[in-house]
Amino acid sequence: MRYENKRVLVTGAASGIGAATARRLAAEGALVAALDIDGVGASAVAEAIGGLAASVDLSDLEAVPAVVSDLSNELGAFDLVVNCAGWDLAMPFVETDRDFWRKVIGVNLMGPIALTHAALTHMPDGSAIVNVSSDAGRVGSSGEVVYSGAKGGVIGFSKALAREVAARGIRVNVVAPGPTATPFLERFDETGKLAAAMERQTPLKKLATPEDVASAIVFLGSNDAGHITGQVLSVSGGLTMV
């Protein structure tokens, strides 16, 4: 198993891609700390996989370091950190306001920055970080203007960080999901019409599943990707080819 005796921290682990990633890592031998603002959901995932759980609002920059330190004290040094948490609401940019901007940027960009900053002091040389961005951050998405900007920021942050920590043998890569069948998408698309339209536009004629994205995350975090850093991998069924 690729992750036997490895310690992993996964954010956004209560549902969707984060939960699928936590389950997949545990199946490959990892001891997983599941972190989410939804503490009940994170605990349920952790209980199912024999891991640990904690709750934190990633936009609360003062709370993040303490939670990361507590988990490391209990779990040990992190061999892999996966920043998977995200949040958005679809609406025209002109209808958004400053509070909305702060929340979107806080969760999707500042959260991963703060968590990574805290986690790096608890990571050994040769470990790995995988940040989950979005194809919206690569090509833009109507109705998700601020989210697209934040997810684009995740890509730039990850590439710069990959250069800085390479001397320690720490690899940093990005997975950029395209349309994925998650509760996140369901909130946007209660009728299912948007999902159907995206399926038609996608060369592989289907949406990604959380497990599809988890497979890419688990690969990039493993020794199988030992000479890969600073890269962005889209999981979009060919909808975006960048």
FENFEN-V964331 format. One record per helix or strand. SS is the DSSP state (a for helix, b for strand). FROM is the first residue (numbers start at 0). TO is the last residue. If there is no record, write none. Layout:
# FENFEN-V964331
SS,FROM,TO
SS,FROM,TO
This chain:
# FENFEN-V964331
b,6,10
a,15,26
b,30,35
a,38,48
b,51,54
a,60,74
b,79,82
a,92,94
a,97,121
b,127,131
a,135,138
a,144,167
b,170,176
b,179,179
a,182,187
a,192,200
b,207,207
a,209,220
a,222,224
b,231,234
